[in-house]
């Protein structure tokens, strides 16, 4: 994966964050036992882990890395992390301890997990950096109070574009001037997402054109769902999985189709697949009840079962990158740009008549399909033509 292949090895190669890099350099150069750890925070994809790895290389420290969302119990933290903070490096040098995703530790303090990290921080013989997407998560307030906070802002578009151009040069792929910048603008300040997008579009090509980038569905239309899928498939905590749909601009049925389509691409163990499909079937069951009874209060269960249920179906996270696919069911009914444009057009037209948002219209489209079948004259009131009505009823 290009994300790994072109991960910065030095602070000079790390794009952006000039003041944050200097702050970290000063901290590690002057660190003494008893000094505060660093809580490095910022949205996912901004390069927190990469920055820590580059810092360790700069200071010539051995990096010992633990993911707090994977090692959640007090017992595991003691066995897998505490000793590392007490024993010298295998080669006799200094160590930098990285505790990734401390805000990924679930409710109930993970049976003493957060408290144990606090004890480790107090007793460590080596510098510690913790990372978090949300430094103000209440579950890690005690850790934040013990720490020196450094915030990584979103990566500037120009920095992302420059790195994408370097990657294309290294891969021997020619490109039109505007192509890397267009991908960078759509990445939402996330370097990792930009590199993944670049690889998905450019891999195997001799030249990357602006038109090819344009043809890729915009991040507003599809990348949000890809981010949500990664949150479900790459976590084992209910808290993180629940966030996957909080700001998602997709209806519950469409999200369920995405999950159903991509579960076998991510989960490889039979027992994980069986448990995941159990929760998918439960979500589908409630989806059917919603359509039959018009009880839209049940919609939350479709989201919960298809996100949290599926996330917790696996025993542990799968490593590596997975190429998620557009749902075949939606593709069969028309996943072309023309079909999506038709859906947007219908949503706008009906939203104006009904004083609803386009998103809400799209989410309630099955209900409107039923209304159009039973209430004569509704089609004229909504000023829908026969083709649009047919599209709604087939949706």
Buried (B, 14 or more C-beta within 10 A) or exposed (E): EBBEEBBBEEBEBBBBBEEBBEBBBEBBEEBEEEBBBBBBBBBBBBBBBBBBBBBBBBBEBBBBBBBBBBBBBBEBBBEEBBEBBEEEBEEEEBBBBBBBBBBBBBEEBBBBBBBBBBBBBEEBEBBBBBBBBBBEBEBBEBBBEBBBEBEBEBBBBEBBBBBBBBBBEEBEBEBBEBBBBBBBBBBBBBBBBBBBBBBBBBEEBEEBBBEBBEEBBEBEBBBBBBBBBBBBBBBBBBBBBBBBBEEBBBBBBBBBBBBBBBBEEBBEEEEBBEBBBBBBEBBBBBBEBBBEEEEEEBBEBBBBBBBBBBBBBBEEBEEEBBEBEBBEBBBEEBBEEEBBEBBBEBBEBBBEEBEBEBBBBBBBBBBBBBBBEEEEEBBEEBEBEEEBBEBBBEB
